[in-house]
Amino acid sequence: MFAFICFVWGTTWLAMKVGIQTVPPGVFAGLRWTVAGLVILGVRRFRGERNRPPPRLWPRLIGISVLIISLNQVIQLYGLKFVTAGLAAVISSALTPIALLGFSVALGQEKFTRGQLTAIALGVVGVVTLFGPSALAGTLDGREILGAFGVMVGCACYCMGSVLTRGLMRTIAPVQLAGLTNTIGGVALLTVSLAIEPGAWPAMTLHWGWPAFLAWLYLLVPGALLSTTMYFLLVRDWGASRPGTYAFISPVIAVTIGATLFGEALDWGKLVGMVLMLGAAGLALRSRAG
């Protein structure tokens, strides 16, 4: 299951890249998460499990769903238009444990340690290494910076929402919470997309072409339903820290496939920057586990 998660989550960025070439990002992601959430809730209902949360939790649940699904997905997908899938995977995987730590500390759930501060400093050095040489040479691609910033902001939205779910899990089971957040966030994203996103209504006919449609199915079934369920099982059996080490492996898979099959450029500066960011992620995960 762990190997499956590493491979699938290392290739979902490539699938998203394929899909948004022809489908508006809001529709592409909104349909995916709406269907995924409804499937999870439907399975729970079939098994006789309750899905409706207490009314007092609805405002918080809606806010978290918008952060984790709606804002995270649309900002990241628009950012992905301007960066390679490999770079997006590394930025997201490296930033996630650091951002989770930062928001946990800000909300009083954890405290900083020396190792965690070192991780954040190393992550900053990695970002500077990624883009600093191009900036100094005057050849920095503004679109790539904008795309990387979008991936970072989307990741930050996801991490903030994830930290806020901790209180909800005292009342709502994790799988139930996944189904609810996926459905609410997906519907919200799809609704806004149909209202303001260019090309959204024609895209609802699903005449996307087979590459985009297969990419969407891959993101839905292995990428959302199967991998998420396996991840919950691993967290139950292994604890939280060991499954989190997928962050070291998935980006390597994404970069390798992107470079070999899709011809995505990878120079030494970017390689060093990505290694530093992954090292920062490793320190953050190790510090949290300790």
KOLTI-963375 format. One record per residue (C-alpha): residue in one letter; chain; y negated, x negated, z negated. Coordinates in Angstrom, 2 decimals. Layout:
<nodes>
<node A, A, <Y, X, Z>>
...
</nodes>
This chain:
<nodes>
<node M, A, <0.00, 0.00, 0.00>>
<node F, A, <-2.37, -2.85, -0.81>>
<node A, A, <-1.75, -4.52, 2.57>>
<node F, A, <-2.31, -1.16, 4.29>>
<node I, A, <-5.67, -0.68, 2.52>>
<node C, A, <-6.83, -4.21, 3.36>>
<node F, A, <-6.04, -3.77, 7.05>>
<node V, A, <-7.42, -0.24, 7.41>>
<node W, A, <-10.64, -0.85, 5.49>>
<node G, A, <-11.06, -4.08, 7.43>>
<node T, A, <-10.99, -2.18, 10.73>>
<node T, A, <-12.93, 0.99, 9.89>>
<node W, A, <-16.22, -0.75, 10.73>>
<node L, A, <-14.91, -1.41, 14.23>>
<node A, A, <-13.87, 2.22, 14.58>>
<node M, A, <-17.33, 3.36, 13.45>>
<node K, A, <-18.91, 0.98, 15.96>>
<node V, A, <-16.83, 2.53, 18.74>>
<node G, A, <-17.62, 6.10, 17.70>>
<node I, A, <-21.39, 5.82, 17.39>>
<node Q, A, <-21.66, 4.39, 20.89>>
<node T, A, <-21.24, 7.92, 22.26>>
<node V, A, <-21.53, 10.32, 19.28>>
<node P, A, <-24.62, 10.86, 17.10>>
<node P, A, <-23.89, 9.16, 13.75>>
<node G, A, <-24.69, 12.26, 11.68>>
<node V, A, <-22.17, 14.39, 13.57>>
<node F, A, <-19.57, 11.64, 13.70>>
<node A, A, <-19.65, 11.04, 9.93>>
<node G, A, <-20.48, 14.59, 8.86>>
<node L, A, <-17.42, 16.07, 10.57>>
<node R, A, <-15.18, 13.30, 9.25>>
<node W, A, <-16.07, 13.73, 5.59>>
<node T, A, <-16.23, 17.52, 5.73>>
<node V, A, <-12.70, 17.70, 7.15>>
<node A, A, <-11.41, 15.05, 4.73>>
<node G, A, <-12.84, 16.91, 1.75>>
<node L, A, <-11.48, 20.27, 2.85>>
<node V, A, <-8.01, 18.77, 3.37>>
<node I, A, <-8.00, 17.27, -0.13>>
<node L, A, <-9.19, 20.51, -1.72>>
<node G, A, <-6.73, 22.51, 0.39>>
<node V, A, <-3.79, 20.41, -0.77>>
<node R, A, <-4.89, 20.79, -4.38>>
<node R, A, <-5.22, 24.55, -3.93>>
<node F, A, <-1.73, 24.71, -2.36>>
<node R, A, <-0.35, 22.92, -5.42>>
<node G, A, <-2.01, 25.44, -7.70>>
<node E, A, <-4.69, 23.05, -9.00>>
<node R, A, <-8.21, 24.19, -9.72>>
<node N, A, <-11.07, 22.90, -7.55>>
<node R, A, <-14.16, 24.66, -8.90>>
<node P, A, <-16.17, 22.53, -11.36>>
<node P, A, <-18.15, 23.97, -14.30>>
<node P, A, <-21.49, 25.46, -13.12>>
<node R, A, <-23.51, 23.06, -15.31>>
<node L, A, <-22.21, 20.10, -13.27>>
<node W, A, <-23.21, 21.40, -9.84>>
<node P, A, <-26.72, 19.83, -9.67>>
<node R, A, <-25.39, 16.40, -10.60>>
<node L, A, <-22.39, 16.80, -8.30>>
<node I, A, <-24.61, 17.67, -5.33>>
<node G, A, <-26.92, 14.72, -5.98>>
<node I, A, <-24.00, 12.30, -6.21>>
<node S, A, <-22.41, 13.72, -3.06>>
<node V, A, <-25.63, 13.20, -1.09>>
<node L, A, <-25.83, 9.59, -2.30>>
<node I, A, <-22.18, 8.65, -1.75>>
<node I, A, <-21.59, 10.46, 1.54>>
<node S, A, <-24.72, 11.78, 3.27>>
<node L, A, <-27.27, 8.99, 2.77>>
<node N, A, <-24.71, 6.20, 2.63>>
<node Q, A, <-23.05, 7.16, 5.89>>
<node V, A, <-26.04, 7.99, 8.08>>
<node I, A, <-28.08, 4.94, 7.01>>
<node Q, A, <-25.14, 2.57, 7.42>>
<node L, A, <-24.11, 3.98, 10.80>>
<node Y, A, <-27.61, 3.70, 12.23>>
<node G, A, <-27.76, 0.16, 10.85>>
<node L, A, <-24.42, -0.59, 12.50>>
<node K, A, <-26.03, 0.02, 15.88>>
<node F, A, <-27.85, -3.33, 15.54>>
<node V, A, <-25.32, -5.61, 13.80>>
<node T, A, <-21.74, -6.60, 14.54>>
<node A, A, <-18.91, -4.80, 12.79>>
<node G, A, <-17.79, -8.06, 11.18>>
<node L, A, <-21.21, -8.79, 9.68>>
<node A, A, <-21.53, -5.20, 8.43>>
<node A, A, <-18.10, -5.43, 6.77>>
<node V, A, <-18.96, -8.66, 4.99>>
<node I, A, <-22.37, -7.43, 3.80>>
<node S, A, <-20.87, -4.21, 2.48>>
<node S, A, <-17.86, -5.83, 0.81>>
<node A, A, <-19.93, -8.58, -0.79>>
<node L, A, <-22.77, -6.33, -1.92>>
<node T, A, <-20.58, -3.56, -3.37>>
<node P, A, <-19.37, -5.28, -6.58>>
<node I, A, <-22.79, -6.81, -7.17>>
<node A, A, <-24.60, -3.48, -6.70>>
<node L, A, <-22.05, -1.67, -8.86>>
<node L, A, <-22.71, -4.18, -11.60>>
<node G, A, <-26.48, -3.93, -11.26>>
<node F, A, <-26.55, -0.13, -11.43>>
<node S, A, <-24.05, -0.14, -14.33>>
<node V, A, <-26.33, -2.46, -16.30>>
<node A, A, <-29.42, -0.41, -15.40>>
<node L, A, <-27.73, 2.75, -16.69>>
<node G, A, <-26.51, 1.07, -19.87>>
<node Q, A, <-22.82, 1.15, -18.96>>
<node E, A, <-22.42, -2.67, -18.88>>
<node K, A, <-24.26, -5.85, -19.88>>
<node F, A, <-25.06, -8.93, -17.84>>
<node T, A, <-23.10, -12.12, -18.42>>
<node R, A, <-23.86, -15.64, -17.21>>
<node G, A, <-21.17, -15.36, -14.56>>
<node Q, A, <-22.63, -12.12, -13.24>>
<node L, A, <-26.11, -13.62, -12.96>>
<node T, A, <-24.59, -16.54, -11.07>>
<node A, A, <-22.90, -14.07, -8.72>>
<node I, A, <-26.18, -12.36, -7.91>>
<node A, A, <-27.94, -15.70, -7.32>>
<node L, A, <-25.13, -16.81, -5.01>>
<node G, A, <-25.35, -13.53, -3.11>>
<node V, A, <-29.08, -14.04, -2.55>>
<node V, A, <-28.40, -17.56, -1.24>>
<node G, A, <-25.82, -16.07, 1.13>>
<node V, A, <-28.33, -13.57, 2.53>>
<node V, A, <-30.92, -16.32, 3.02>>
<node T, A, <-28.30, -18.49, 4.77>>
<node L, A, <-27.44, -15.60, 7.10>>
<node F, A, <-30.97, -15.02, 8.32>>
<node G, A, <-33.11, -17.93, 7.09>>
<node P, A, <-32.48, -20.43, 9.94>>
<node S, A, <-33.35, -17.85, 12.59>>
<node A, A, <-36.48, -16.87, 10.68>>
<node L, A, <-37.65, -20.49, 10.42>>
<node A, A, <-36.95, -21.09, 14.11>>
<node G, A, <-38.86, -17.98, 15.11>>
<node T, A, <-35.82, -16.53, 16.87>>
<node L, A, <-34.97, -13.87, 14.30>>
<node D, A, <-33.87, -10.61, 15.88>>
<node G, A, <-35.83, -7.86, 14.17>>
<node R, A, <-33.25, -5.25, 15.14>>
<node E, A, <-30.49, -7.25, 13.47>>
<node I, A, <-32.55, -7.50, 10.28>>
<node L, A, <-33.17, -3.75, 10.41>>
<node G, A, <-29.48, -3.10, 10.95>>
<node A, A, <-28.43, -5.38, 8.08>>
<node F, A, <-31.02, -3.72, 5.84>>
<node G, A, <-29.58, -0.31, 6.76>>
<node V, A, <-26.08, -1.45, 5.82>>
<node M, A, <-27.42, -2.75, 2.49>>
<node V, A, <-29.35, 0.42, 1.68>>
<node G, A, <-26.37, 2.61, 2.58>>
<node C, A, <-24.14, 0.46, 0.39>>
<node A, A, <-26.64, 0.71, -2.47>>
<node C, A, <-26.62, 4.52, -2.19>>
<node Y, A, <-22.83, 4.52, -2.39>>
<node C, A, <-22.79, 2.21, -5.41>>
<node M, A, <-25.44, 4.19, -7.28>>
<node G, A, <-23.53, 7.40, -6.69>>
<node S, A, <-20.25, 5.78, -7.73>>
<node V, A, <-21.70, 4.63, -11.06>>
<node L, A, <-23.06, 8.13, -11.69>>
<node T, A, <-19.59, 9.64, -11.18>>
<node R, A, <-18.33, 8.01, -14.36>>
<node G, A, <-19.71, 10.79, -16.53>>
<node L, A, <-18.31, 13.48, -14.25>>
<node M, A, <-14.78, 12.10, -14.53>>
<node R, A, <-14.66, 13.22, -18.15>>
<node T, A, <-14.43, 16.76, -16.79>>
<node I, A, <-13.40, 16.47, -13.13>>
<node A, A, <-10.19, 14.72, -12.04>>
<node P, A, <-10.72, 11.76, -9.64>>
<node V, A, <-8.94, 13.33, -6.65>>
<node Q, A, <-10.73, 16.63, -7.25>>
<node L, A, <-14.02, 14.75, -7.41>>
<node A, A, <-13.21, 12.97, -4.14>>
<node G, A, <-12.54, 16.30, -2.42>>
<node L, A, <-15.72, 17.89, -3.75>>
<node T, A, <-18.03, 14.96, -2.95>>
<node N, A, <-16.56, 14.55, 0.53>>
<node T, A, <-17.00, 18.24, 1.32>>
<node I, A, <-20.49, 18.63, -0.15>>
<node G, A, <-21.80, 15.36, 1.29>>
<node G, A, <-20.19, 15.97, 4.67>>
<node V, A, <-21.58, 19.50, 4.99>>
<node A, A, <-25.06, 18.34, 3.92>>
<node L, A, <-25.02, 15.50, 6.45>>
<node L, A, <-23.73, 17.74, 9.24>>
<node T, A, <-26.33, 20.43, 8.49>>
<node V, A, <-29.25, 17.99, 8.62>>
<node S, A, <-27.81, 16.36, 11.74>>
<node L, A, <-27.61, 19.68, 13.58>>
<node A, A, <-31.20, 20.43, 12.57>>
<node I, A, <-32.91, 17.17, 13.57>>
<node E, A, <-30.55, 14.64, 15.19>>
<node P, A, <-30.87, 14.30, 18.98>>
<node G, A, <-27.69, 15.28, 20.79>>
<node A, A, <-26.05, 16.80, 17.71>>
<node W, A, <-25.33, 20.27, 19.10>>
<node P, A, <-23.76, 19.05, 22.38>>
<node A, A, <-21.61, 16.65, 20.33>>
<node M, A, <-20.13, 19.60, 18.43>>
<node T, A, <-18.11, 20.47, 21.55>>
<node L, A, <-16.04, 17.33, 20.74>>
<node H, A, <-16.27, 16.11, 24.34>>
<node W, A, <-16.65, 12.55, 23.12>>
<node G, A, <-14.19, 10.71, 25.32>>
<node W, A, <-10.87, 9.44, 24.05>>
<node P, A, <-12.11, 6.12, 22.50>>
<node A, A, <-14.60, 7.88, 20.19>>
<node F, A, <-12.19, 10.68, 19.33>>
<node L, A, <-9.36, 8.28, 18.50>>
<node A, A, <-11.79, 6.25, 16.39>>
<node W, A, <-12.75, 9.43, 14.51>>
<node L, A, <-9.10, 10.33, 13.88>>
<node Y, A, <-8.44, 6.80, 12.66>>
<node L, A, <-11.37, 7.01, 10.25>>
<node L, A, <-10.22, 10.44, 9.05>>
<node V, A, <-6.49, 9.94, 8.49>>
<node P, A, <-5.79, 6.27, 7.61>>
<node G, A, <-9.42, 5.45, 6.75>>
<node A, A, <-10.18, 8.36, 4.41>>
<node L, A, <-7.15, 10.42, 3.43>>
<node L, A, <-4.32, 7.86, 3.21>>
<node S, A, <-6.25, 4.81, 2.03>>
<node T, A, <-8.18, 6.73, -0.62>>
<node T, A, <-4.98, 8.22, -2.04>>
<node M, A, <-3.26, 4.82, -2.05>>
<node Y, A, <-6.28, 3.25, -3.75>>
<node F, A, <-6.13, 5.83, -6.56>>
<node L, A, <-2.41, 5.09, -7.01>>
<node L, A, <-3.04, 1.34, -7.17>>
<node V, A, <-5.84, 1.79, -9.68>>
<node R, A, <-3.46, 3.89, -11.78>>
<node D, A, <-0.63, 1.32, -11.62>>
<node W, A, <-2.57, -1.98, -11.47>>
<node G, A, <-5.85, -1.24, -13.18>>
<node A, A, <-9.25, -1.41, -11.49>>
<node S, A, <-9.72, -5.13, -10.84>>
<node R, A, <-6.65, -6.03, -8.74>>
<node P, A, <-7.11, -3.34, -6.05>>
<node G, A, <-10.77, -4.39, -5.86>>
<node T, A, <-9.74, -7.73, -4.40>>
<node Y, A, <-9.45, -5.98, -1.03>>
<node A, A, <-13.13, -6.98, -0.76>>
<node F, A, <-12.01, -10.56, -0.09>>
<node I, A, <-9.50, -9.70, 2.62>>
<node S, A, <-10.91, -6.77, 4.60>>
<node P, A, <-14.03, -8.61, 5.86>>
<node V, A, <-11.89, -11.48, 7.14>>
<node I, A, <-9.84, -8.98, 9.13>>
<node A, A, <-13.00, -7.29, 10.48>>
<node V, A, <-14.60, -10.58, 11.52>>
<node T, A, <-11.41, -11.90, 13.13>>
<node I, A, <-10.74, -8.74, 15.15>>
<node G, A, <-14.40, -8.37, 16.13>>
<node A, A, <-14.57, -11.96, 17.39>>
<node T, A, <-11.21, -12.04, 19.19>>
<node L, A, <-10.98, -8.56, 20.70>>
<node F, A, <-14.61, -7.50, 21.05>>
<node G, A, <-16.34, -10.84, 21.63>>
<node E, A, <-18.70, -10.47, 18.66>>
<node A, A, <-20.72, -13.66, 18.16>>
<node L, A, <-20.09, -15.75, 15.05>>
<node D, A, <-21.93, -19.04, 14.51>>
<node W, A, <-21.60, -21.54, 11.66>>
<node G, A, <-24.72, -20.30, 9.89>>
<node K, A, <-23.40, -16.76, 9.68>>
<node L, A, <-19.97, -18.01, 8.67>>
<node V, A, <-21.39, -20.03, 5.76>>
<node G, A, <-23.61, -17.12, 4.70>>
<node M, A, <-20.68, -14.72, 4.71>>
<node V, A, <-18.53, -17.13, 2.70>>
<node L, A, <-21.29, -17.42, 0.08>>
<node M, A, <-21.64, -13.64, -0.13>>
<node L, A, <-17.89, -13.19, -0.52>>
<node G, A, <-17.93, -15.87, -3.20>>
<node A, A, <-20.62, -13.89, -4.99>>
<node A, A, <-18.45, -10.79, -4.77>>
<node G, A, <-15.53, -12.74, -6.22>>
<node L, A, <-17.61, -13.92, -9.19>>
<node A, A, <-18.86, -10.40, -9.82>>
<node L, A, <-15.35, -8.92, -9.74>>
<node R, A, <-13.99, -11.70, -11.95>>
<node S, A, <-16.78, -11.27, -14.48>>
<node R, A, <-16.26, -7.52, -14.62>>
<node A, A, <-12.49, -7.98, -15.02>>
<node G, A, <-13.06, -10.48, -17.84>>
</nodes>
